Each structure stands twice: as structure tokens, then as C-alpha cells.
């Protein structure tokens, strides 16, 4: 069990963003917190999607929550890319965020209303 926990800790350390990577940002701590929250929401969404395969009677609840986590991750991605709406980013770079964020919200609502 200790080896597994060390492996999990190592994986988290490797995938977590480094504060030094945010050297160009004016608000490093806020960006770092948003990156961690985005990554956490994505991880929770992935786990919930996998869990939903094993619960046939309530799978739609897990998928709805997972899609809402995905929406939250895209909100943080939007904030990070636009520097909290202080920087204008071309629409060609923002297309995925603009499309998939609301789409995840709609899909989450669809699973709740099922």
C-alpha cells in the first residue's frame, strides 16, 4: 500500500503545475490556484465517468456531475487564457473553450432532466 501511495504522490507531483512556470503572470498565486482547481475538476470528471459504468440505475447522476465538473474546468481555462478577462485572445484559439464549456453544461442538464 505504501508503494501505491508513493506512486500516486509522484504522479500528482509530476502533473501539478510548478509556480515557476507562471513567471510571466502578474498574479502567480491566483493562476496557480486556478490551474490546480482546473486539474482537480478534470480528474473528478474522469473518475465520475468511469464510476458511472458500474451503476446502471444512477449512472445519469454521475455523468451530470462529471459534465458540470467539465464545465467548471472550462471556466477556469477561460479565465487562465484571458488573464481573468484582461487580455484579448483570438477566437481561433478560444473556439474549443467557447463551444465545449456550454456544451458540457447542456449535457449535464440533459442527464439531470432524464
Backbone as a printed PyTorch tensor [residue, N CA C, xyz], in Angstrom:
tensor([[[  0.8230,  -1.1910,   0.0000],
         [  0.0000,   0.0000,   0.0000],
         [  0.8660,   1.2540,   0.0000]],

        [[  1.9790,   1.2270,   0.7250],
         [  2.8550,   2.3900,   0.7850],
         [  3.4550,   2.6870,  -0.5890]],

        [[  3.7720,   1.6490,  -1.3410],
         [  4.3210,   1.8400,  -2.6840],
         [  3.2780,   2.5000,  -3.5890]],

        [[  2.0200,   2.0830,  -3.4630],
         [  0.9440,   2.6780,  -4.2550],
         [  0.7800,   4.1590,  -3.9130]],

        [[  0.8110,   4.5000,  -2.6290],
         [  0.6720,   5.9000,  -2.2180],
         [  1.8470,   6.7460,  -2.7050]],

        [[  3.0490,   6.1660,  -2.6800],
         [  4.2130,   6.8910,  -3.2130],
         [  4.0470,   7.1400,  -4.7040]],

        [[  3.5220,   6.1410,  -5.4180],
         [  3.3000,   6.2900,  -6.8670],
         [  2.2510,   7.3700,  -7.1430]],

        [[  1.1770,   7.3930,  -6.3460],
         [  0.1400,   8.4260,  -6.5080],
         [  0.7280,   9.8040,  -6.2340]],

        [[  1.5120,   9.9330,  -5.1660],
         [  2.1450,  11.2130,  -4.8360],
         [  3.0810,  11.6490,  -5.9590]],

        [[  3.8450,  10.7280,  -6.4950],
         [  4.7590,  11.0450,  -7.5930],
         [  3.9790,  11.5090,  -8.8230]],

        [[  2.8850,  10.8410,  -9.1270],
         [  2.0600,  11.2160, -10.2770],
         [  1.4810,  12.6050, -10.0890]],

        [[  1.0160,  12.9120,  -8.8900],
         [  0.4750,  14.2490,  -8.6100],
         [  1.5650,  15.2970,  -8.7180]],

        [[  2.7550,  14.9970,  -8.1940],
         [  3.8690,  15.9510,  -8.2800],
         [  4.2660,  16.2250,  -9.7260]],

        [[  4.2660,  15.2020, -10.5480],
         [  4.6690,  15.3540, -11.9450],
         [  3.6270,  16.1500, -12.7360]],

        [[  2.3520,  15.9150, -12.4630],
         [  1.2960,  16.5740, -13.2400],
         [  0.9040,  17.9410, -12.7000]],

        [[  1.2610,  18.2460, -11.4600],
         [  0.9130,  19.5500, -10.8950],
         [  1.7790,  20.6360, -11.5180]],

        [[  1.1690,  21.7750, -11.8270],
         [  1.9590,  22.8620, -12.4000],
         [  2.9190,  23.4380, -11.3750]],

        [[  4.0520,  23.8770, -11.8360],
         [  5.0720,  24.4610, -10.9860],
         [  4.8630,  25.9670, -10.9380]],

        [[  5.0180,  26.5620,  -9.7620],
         [  4.8280,  28.0070,  -9.6240],
         [  5.7990,  28.7590, -10.5290]],

        [[  6.9810,  28.2240, -10.7270],
         [  7.9710,  28.9010, -11.5690],
         [  7.5440,  28.9660, -13.0340]],

        [[  6.6560,  28.0620, -13.4520],
         [  6.1510,  28.1000, -14.8230],
         [  5.2720,  29.3140, -15.0670]],

        [[  4.7690,  29.9240, -14.0050],
         [  3.8640,  31.0600, -14.1240],
         [  4.5990,  32.3800, -13.9290]],

        [[  5.8510,  32.4240, -14.3010],
         [  6.6940,  33.5730, -14.0260],
         [  6.2470,  34.8460, -14.7450]],

        [[  5.5540,  34.7230, -15.8720],
         [  5.1400,  35.8980, -16.6260],
         [  3.8220,  36.4820, -16.1270]],

        [[  3.1800,  35.8170, -15.2290],
         [  1.8750,  36.2580, -14.7660],
         [  2.0060,  37.3380, -13.7030]],

        [[  1.0360,  38.2230, -13.6860],
         [  1.0240,  39.2820, -12.6720],
         [  0.4970,  38.7710, -11.3410]],

        [[ -0.3250,  37.7560, -11.3850],
         [ -0.8960,  37.1870, -10.1660],
         [ -0.6330,  35.6910, -10.1550]],

        [[  0.5740,  35.3450,  -9.7530],
         [  1.0410,  33.9560,  -9.8150],
         [  0.2240,  33.0180,  -8.9330]],

        [[ -0.0760,  33.4470,  -7.7150],
         [ -0.7640,  32.5530,  -6.7820],
         [ -2.1860,  32.2600,  -7.2350]],

        [[ -2.8710,  33.2590,  -7.7660],
         [ -4.2250,  33.0370,  -8.2640],
         [ -4.2070,  32.1080,  -9.4740]],

        [[ -3.2750,  32.3170, -10.3860],
         [ -3.1550,  31.4340, -11.5470],
         [ -2.8410,  30.0090, -11.1270]],

        [[ -1.9610,  29.8670, -10.1630],
         [ -1.6020,  28.5330,  -9.6760],
         [ -2.8150,  27.8450,  -9.0620]],

        [[ -3.5900,  28.5780,  -8.2680],
         [ -4.7880,  28.0150,  -7.6490],
         [ -5.8090,  27.6130,  -8.7190]],

        [[ -5.9560,  28.4560,  -9.7500],
         [ -6.9020,  28.1230, -10.8200],
         [ -6.4390,  26.9020, -11.6140]],

        [[ -5.1410,  26.7710, -11.8410],
         [ -4.6200,  25.5900, -12.5250],
         [ -4.8790,  24.3190, -11.7170]],

        [[ -4.6440,  24.4060, -10.4140],
         [ -4.8890,  23.2460,  -9.5620],
         [ -6.3670,  22.8800,  -9.5370]],

        [[ -7.2300,  23.8840,  -9.4390],
         [ -8.6670,  23.6150,  -9.4390],
         [ -9.1260,  23.0420, -10.7750]],

        [[ -8.5940,  23.5640, -11.8780],
         [ -8.9420,  23.0300, -13.1980],
         [ -8.5450,  21.5640, -13.3040]],

        [[ -7.3140,  21.2630, -12.8920],
         [ -6.8360,  19.8840, -12.9510],
         [ -7.6440,  18.9700, -12.0290]],

        [[ -8.0070,  19.4710, -10.8570],
         [ -8.8140,  18.6900,  -9.9280],
         [-10.1910,  18.3990, -10.5210]],

        [[-10.8170,  19.4010, -11.1360],
         [-12.1300,  19.1980, -11.7450],
         [-12.0690,  18.1920, -12.8870]],

        [[-11.0240,  18.2440, -13.6710],
         [-10.8670,  17.2770, -14.7650],
         [-10.6850,  15.8680, -14.2020]],

        [[ -9.8900,  15.7370, -13.1570],
         [ -9.6730,  14.4170, -12.5470],
         [-10.9700,  13.8740, -11.9510]],

        [[-11.7300,  14.7230, -11.2640],
         [-13.0010,  14.2960, -10.6900],
         [-13.9570,  13.8720, -11.8020]],

        [[-14.0030,  14.6320, -12.8890],
         [-14.8750,  14.2790, -14.0120],
         [-14.4960,  12.9140, -14.5870]],

        [[-13.2130,  12.6800, -14.7580],
         [-12.7680,  11.3930, -15.3100],
         [-13.1580,  10.2400, -14.4000]],

        [[-12.9640,  10.4160, -13.0980],
         [-13.3100,   9.3590, -12.1460],
         [-14.8220,   9.1130, -12.1460]],

        [[-15.6000,  10.1780, -12.1970],
         [-17.0560,  10.0120, -12.2000],
         [-17.5530,   9.3250, -13.4660]],

        [[-16.9500,   9.6410, -14.6090],
         [-17.3360,   8.9540, -15.8390],
         [-17.0370,   7.4560, -15.7410]],

        [[-15.9060,   7.1080, -15.1660],
         [-15.5650,   5.6890, -15.0130],
         [-16.5120,   5.0110, -14.0210]],

        [[-16.8080,   5.6810, -12.9170],
         [-17.7190,   5.1160, -11.9170],
         [-19.1090,   4.9050, -12.5090]],

        [[-19.5190,   5.7970, -13.4160],
         [-20.8730,   5.6940, -13.9730],
         [-21.0960,   4.3900, -14.7360]],

        [[-20.0350,   3.7450, -15.1970],
         [-20.1810,   2.4630, -15.8950],
         [-20.6670,   1.3450, -14.9720]],

        [[-20.4220,   1.4930, -13.6750],
         [-20.7100,   0.4180, -12.7340],
         [-22.0490,   0.5570, -12.0130]],

        [[-22.7460,   1.6690, -12.2280],
         [-24.0260,   1.9000, -11.5650],
         [-25.0910,   2.1710, -12.6300]],

        [[-25.7690,   1.1140, -13.0550],
         [-26.7450,   1.2430, -14.1500],
         [-27.9710,   2.0570, -13.7520]],

        [[-28.3430,   2.0180, -12.4690],
         [-29.5650,   2.7080, -12.0640],
         [-29.3680,   4.2080, -11.8170]],

        [[-28.1630,   4.6410, -11.4490],
         [-27.9380,   6.0630, -11.1670],
         [-26.7700,   6.6340, -11.9800]],

        [[-26.4640,   6.0240, -13.1090],
         [-25.3340,   6.4880, -13.9110],
         [-25.5160,   7.9260, -14.3750]],

        [[-26.7720,   8.3330, -14.6180],
         [-27.0100,   9.6770, -15.1250],
         [-26.6180,  10.7580, -14.1140]],

        [[-26.7120,  10.4520, -12.8250],
         [-26.3000,  11.4260, -11.8050],
         [-24.7880,  11.6150, -11.8480]],

        [[-24.0540,  10.5160, -11.9430],
         [-22.5960,  10.6170, -12.0190],
         [-22.1670,  11.3740, -13.2700]],

        [[-22.8130,  11.0980, -14.3850],
         [-22.4450,  11.7750, -15.6310],
         [-22.8040,  13.2490, -15.5810]],

        [[-23.9400,  13.5910, -14.9770],
         [-24.3190,  15.0030, -14.8570],
         [-23.2860,  15.7700, -14.0320]],

        [[-22.8990,  15.2080, -12.9030],
         [-21.9000,  15.8680, -12.0540],
         [-20.5640,  15.9640, -12.7940]],

        [[-20.2120,  14.9180, -13.5260],
         [-18.9610,  14.9320, -14.2860],
         [-18.9840,  16.0360, -15.3490]],

        [[-20.1040,  16.1830, -16.0410],
         [-20.2000,  17.2450, -17.0410],
         [-20.1510,  18.6260, -16.4020]],

        [[-20.7460,  18.7800, -15.2180],
         [-20.6550,  20.0650, -14.5240],
         [-19.2180,  20.3520, -14.0880]],

        [[-18.4960,  19.3190, -13.6850],
         [-17.0710,  19.4970, -13.3670],
         [-16.3000,  19.9180, -14.6160]],

        [[-16.6390,  19.3210, -15.7490],
         [-16.0130,  19.7130, -17.0120],
         [-16.3070,  21.1620, -17.3690]],

        [[-17.5400,  21.5950, -17.1190],
         [-17.8920,  22.9960, -17.3570],
         [-17.0570,  23.9100, -16.4800]],

        [[-16.9140,  23.5440, -15.2130],
         [-16.0840,  24.3400, -14.3070],
         [-14.6390,  24.3910, -14.7600]],

        [[-14.1330,  23.2750, -15.2580],
         [-12.7550,  23.2470, -15.7600],
         [-12.6020,  24.1970, -16.9440]],

        [[-13.5980,  24.2310, -17.8240],
         [-13.5280,  25.1490, -18.9590],
         [-13.6520,  26.6030, -18.5300]],

        [[-14.3900,  26.8780, -17.4680],
         [-14.4590,  28.2480, -16.9440],
         [-13.0740,  28.6760, -16.4570]],

        [[-12.4120,  27.7990, -15.7160],
         [-11.0610,  28.1350, -15.2580],
         [-10.0970,  28.2790, -16.4300]],

        [[-10.2580,  27.4450, -17.4460],
         [ -9.4110,  27.5520, -18.6370],
         [ -9.6300,  28.8950, -19.3260]],

        [[-10.8790,  29.3290, -19.4070],
         [-11.1890,  30.6340, -19.9970],
         [-10.5370,  31.7560, -19.2010]],

        [[-10.6310,  31.6790, -17.8820],
         [-10.0170,  32.6980, -17.0360],
         [ -8.4990,  32.7060, -17.1780]],

        [[ -7.9030,  31.5390, -17.2770],
         [ -6.4540,  31.4630, -17.4160],
         [ -5.9830,  31.9850, -18.7670]],

        [[ -6.6940,  31.6210, -19.8320],
         [ -6.2740,  32.0600, -21.1650],
         [ -6.4280,  33.5630, -21.3670]],

        [[ -7.4620,  34.1400, -20.7780],
         [ -7.7170,  35.5670, -20.9670],
         [ -7.1380,  36.4200, -19.8430]],

        [[ -6.3820,  35.8180, -18.9470],
         [ -5.8080,  36.5200, -17.7940],
         [ -6.9120,  37.2450, -17.0240]],

        [[ -7.9440,  36.4780, -16.6820],
         [ -9.1350,  36.9760, -15.9780],
         [ -9.8060,  38.1150, -16.7510]],

        [[ -9.9590,  37.9320, -18.0460],
         [-10.6050,  38.8490, -18.9800],
         [ -9.8410,  40.1640, -19.1660]],

        [[ -8.5560,  40.1720, -18.8780],
         [ -7.7320,  41.3690, -19.0960],
         [ -7.0200,  41.3400, -20.4410]],

        [[ -6.9410,  40.1830, -21.0560],
         [ -6.2020,  40.0280, -22.3090],
         [ -7.1500,  39.5080, -23.3820]],

        [[ -7.0700,  40.1100, -24.5550],
         [ -7.8980,  39.6540, -25.6700],
         [ -7.1670,  38.5250, -26.3880]],

        [[ -7.8660,  37.4130, -26.5280],
         [ -7.3080,  36.2340, -27.1800],
         [ -8.1080,  36.0030, -28.4580]],

        [[ -7.4280,  35.7020, -29.5640],
         [ -8.1640,  35.4660, -30.8200],
         [ -9.1870,  34.3330, -30.6830]],

        [[-10.2950,  34.4920, -31.3890],
         [-11.3590,  33.4910, -31.3230],
         [-10.9060,  32.1300, -31.8460]],

        [[ -9.9210,  32.1350, -32.7210],
         [ -9.4370,  30.8470, -33.2370],
         [ -8.8000,  30.0140, -32.1320]],

        [[ -8.2140,  30.6670, -31.1420],
         [ -7.6210,  29.9490, -30.0160],
         [ -8.6550,  29.5990, -28.9500]],

        [[ -9.7430,  30.3450, -28.9220],
         [-10.7550,  30.1650, -27.8760],
         [-11.9310,  29.3060, -28.3340]],

        [[-11.9010,  28.8160, -29.5620],
         [-13.0480,  28.1020, -30.1190],
         [-13.4630,  26.9140, -29.2600]],

        [[-12.5180,  26.0990, -28.8270],
         [-12.8380,  24.9120, -28.0340],
         [-13.4590,  25.3100, -26.6950]],

        [[-12.9210,  26.3250, -26.0530],
         [-13.4410,  26.7590, -24.7600],
         [-14.8580,  27.2990, -24.9150]],

        [[-15.0770,  28.1070, -25.9480],
         [-16.4030,  28.6900, -26.1790],
         [-17.4400,  27.6310, -26.5390]],

        [[-17.0450,  26.5930, -27.2300],
         [-18.0090,  25.5590, -27.6600],
         [-18.2220,  24.4820, -26.6060]],

        [[-17.1500,  23.9260, -26.0870],
         [-17.2960,  22.7680, -25.2020],
         [-17.7350,  23.1370, -23.7870]],

        [[-17.3890,  24.3130, -23.3050],
         [-17.8450,  24.7180, -21.9680],
         [-19.3600,  24.7320, -21.8730]],

        [[-20.0460,  25.5140, -22.7310],
         [-21.5140,  25.4960, -22.7000],
         [-22.1100,  24.1350, -23.0750]],

        [[-21.4610,  23.4230, -23.9820],
         [-21.9560,  22.1040, -24.3690],
         [-21.9530,  21.1490, -23.1770]],

        [[-20.9040,  21.1750, -22.3740],
         [-20.8540,  20.3300, -21.1790],
         [-21.9700,  20.7050, -20.2150]],

        [[-22.2530,  21.9980, -20.0920],
         [-23.3400,  22.4470, -19.2250],
         [-24.6780,  21.9030, -19.7270]],

        [[-24.9090,  21.9970, -21.0200],
         [-26.1550,  21.4920, -21.6090],
         [-26.2540,  19.9750, -21.4330]],

        [[-25.1600,  19.2700, -21.6320],
         [-25.1790,  17.8160, -21.4870],
         [-25.4350,  17.4240, -20.0270]],

        [[-24.8600,  18.1550, -19.0880],
         [-25.1230,  17.8890, -17.6690],
         [-26.5880,  18.0890, -17.3370]],

        [[-27.1630,  19.1820, -17.8500],
         [-28.5940,  19.4080, -17.6280],
         [-29.4310,  18.3110, -18.2810]],

        [[-29.0100,  17.8550, -19.4510],
         [-29.7210,  16.7680, -20.1290],
         [-29.7450,  15.4990, -19.2990]],

        [[-28.6420,  15.1710, -18.6240],
         [-28.6180,  13.9720, -17.7900],
         [-29.4630,  14.1540, -16.5390]],

        [[-29.5530,  15.3740, -16.0140],
         [-30.3830,  15.5950, -14.8300],
         [-31.8630,  15.4910, -15.1800]],

        [[-32.2310,  16.0320, -16.3260],
         [-33.6370,  16.0490, -16.7240],
         [-34.1160,  14.7320, -17.3280]],

        [[-33.2640,  13.7550, -17.4200],
         [-33.6070,  12.4640, -17.9990],
         [-34.6220,  11.7320, -17.1840]]])
